[in-house]
Amino acid sequence: MKLYTTKRDCEVAGHWRAAGVPFTLSDEQAAELTPPRGSVVAPYVPADTKGEPHARLGRNKRRNRKAAH
């Protein structure tokens, strides 16, 4: 059982689900509802890990870094 969310308010697995609220689905249920077969359900990604820069330098840090000789 993994956590999933819906992209919009809809009925999933016999229950009304609000967009963005995580819920659990079995692997078999998720296989039918997630892409490429379905397009409403997506895996849940916690907000604190969303959009992390993955150890990249920001615009100003890249511009102001010291050149290696």
N, C-alpha and C positions, 0 to 999 in steps of 0.2 A: 504494500500500500504506500503510495507516494502522494504528495500534496500537489493539487492542481487548482487553477482559477479559471473563471470564464471571462471572455472579453466583453460581454454584455450580459444583462440580466436575462436569464432563460431557465428552462427546466432541463436538468441533467440528472440522469439515473433516477427519475421519479421524484426529485425534489427541486423546488425553486431555488436557484442560486443567484446571489447578487454578484455583480462584476467586481473583481478584485479581492473577494473574500476566499481564503484557501479552504479546500475540502479534500478528502481522501477518495481515491478511486483505486480499484484493483488494476493489475497490469492488463487483464483482458478487457475491462471496461475502457481503460485509457487508450488501448490500441484502436478501438473503434471511434473514439471521439477526438483524438488529437490528429494534427496533420500527418500524413497526406490524406487520410480518409475523412476527417472532420476538421472544422475550422473555428469552432467556438471555444474549445477547451485548450489551455496551454499549461505547461509546467509552471509551478509556483516558484518565483525567485524573490527572496526576501528583499525589502527595500534598502537595507543597509549594504547589500552587495551589488545592487543594480547600478550600472554605469561606472564602475571603478576604472581608473585609468590603466590598470595592469602594469605598473612600474614604468610608465612612460613619463617623460618630462613635459611639463606644461609649456605653453608658448613663451612666457618670459624666462623661465628657467633654461630653456633650450637656447634662447637668444643670448643670455648673459653668462653661459657656462664658459669656463676657461678652455682654451684650445690646447690639445695635447701636442707636445713637440717631439 
